[in-house]
Amino acid sequence: MTAIAAYPAQDARKLRGRLLVNQTFVWFCVASTLLALALLIVLLVAIFFQGKEYLVDRVVQHGFQRSEAYMWKAIEGLPAGSMDRVAALGEAYIRFAHENREYFKIIFAIQTPAPRKIDDVPGQGGYRVLRQCVVEAMEAGNIRKMDPDIVVLYLWSVVHGLVTIFMACDPKEMFAESGCCADMEERDMAIGLFERFREMVRVGLEPEAGGGGNA
C-alpha cells in the first residue's frame, strides 16, 4: 500500500494534485534554468568573439603605426625624388617584418569578417608614404610616368612576397646549390636579395631612353 493510498480518497486526490503541481513547477524551474544557461553561454560567446575582434583590431592598428614609423625613419635625410628613397622603404618593410614578426603575422595572417579598407588603417598601411616617394621619383624623372598606384602595388607586392616566402620557407635551402647568401641571418639574406631585386625593379621602372632623371 502506497503512502497516498493510506489517505482517505478525497485527501488522496488532493495530495496527488499537489504533487503534480509541484512536479510541474520543478520541471518549469529546471527548463527555465537550462534556457537561461543557454542564453548566457550564447551571450558569453558573442562577447568573447566581439572582444577578440576588438583586440585584434587594436593590435593591427598599432602594428601599422609601427610599420609606418619604420618607413618614415628610413627616408630621413634622403633626397626627395631619388630611387634611394624608394628602396629605403623596401628595406624598412623587411626590417619591420623580421623585428616584429608577431605584429606582421597578425596584420596579414588573421582572417577578418571583411577585408580592411586601406583608408581605415594608420598611414594607409605604409601606402601613403610609398606613394608619395613614387610620385616624387616620377616628377624627378627617375620613374617613367604611369599610374602611381599601379607602381606602388607592384613595389609593395615584390617586398611583401619576399618577406612572406622567407617566413614560410627556409631560405638557405633555396640557395643551397648556388651558395648565394651563405652564412647570413634570415633578415640580412632578405635584404641582400632585395638589393639584387632592386636593379631589376629599377630597369623595369626607369623612363624610356632620353627620359633623364637622377638616381
Order of alpha helices (4+ residues) and beta strands (2+ residues): alpha-alpha-alpha-alpha-alpha-alpha-alpha
